[in-house]
Amino acid sequence: MRAAVTAVTLFAVLTALGCRTGASLDAAPEWPTVFTPDSALTLEVPRAYQERNAYGCWNRNDGHWPSAADFCLSLASAEEAELRLASWRLPCPGSSQADASCFEERREDTIVVGGQRALVVRALLSGTIGHYRRLPAVLILIPYGPAGSAIFQGDHREPETYIELVAIAGSIRLVQAPHE
């Protein structure tokens, strides 16, 4: 069953990416290209998303909490990326931990983003300052060697929004090394 779900998910992602890049003449309007605050990364973001803060976060707010979809993107050192991944792999401490993040039912896979092999982790997020209960979340790490790693972390309410977040992550490109 898992192989069938993976194949369906892969087909949906490829279809979403193909439509977004203009492979279909009837595709939605082009997604605007935006830069991360350090100007090291670009990505294409659907027009329904708004910049949420000055730190590289966007969301698609539909008036509910949590928003329909939310993600942040940054370029960090390889060590910071490893620490983020390690935090997703920690066992859940239980409900007595106030404001702690807990990632359950983790699944890891790889995709290719801009010619780079990337790690994708899907999980159910509980806790945090928002007191979430099993909110679907995704972490995508794209290594760029000495330049560091792109860290894309997002959450979503609807299953189909996962495909949209992966399509957004598929547009990430390193344009310059970060300023030291």
WOLINDA-V619679 format. One record per pair of residues at least 12 apart in sequence whose C-alpha atoms are under 7 Angstrom apart, sorted by the first residue. I is the first residue (numbers start at 1). J is the second residue. Records with the same first field share a line. If there is no record, write none. Layout:
BEGIN
I: J  J
END
This chain:
BEGIN
12: 163
13: 163  167
16: 167
17: 167
31: 44  45  46  47
32: 44  45  46
33: 45
36: 56  74
37: 54  55  56
38: 178
40: 174  175  176  177  178
41: 172  173  174  175
42: 172  173  174  175
43: 168  171  172  173
44: 168  171
45: 168
48: 60
56: 72  73  74
57: 71  72  73
58: 70  71  72
59: 71
68: 156  157
69: 155  156  157  161
70: 154  155  156
71: 152  153  154  155
72: 152  153  154
73: 150  151  152  153
74: 150  151  152
75: 148  149  150  151
76: 148  149  150
77: 148  149
78: 148  149
81: 141  149  151
88: 103
99: 127  128  129  131
100: 127  128
101: 125  126  127  128
102: 125  126  127
103: 123  124  125  126
104: 123  124  125
105: 123  124
106: 121  122  123
107: 121  122  123
108: 120  121  122
109: 121
113: 170
114: 173
116: 142
117: 142
118: 140  141  142  143
119: 140  141  142
120: 139  140  141
121: 138  139  140
122: 137  138  139
123: 136  137  138
124: 136  137
125: 137
135: 155  156  157
136: 155  156  157
137: 154  155  156
138: 153  154  155
139: 152  153  154
140: 152  153
147: 177
152: 169
END
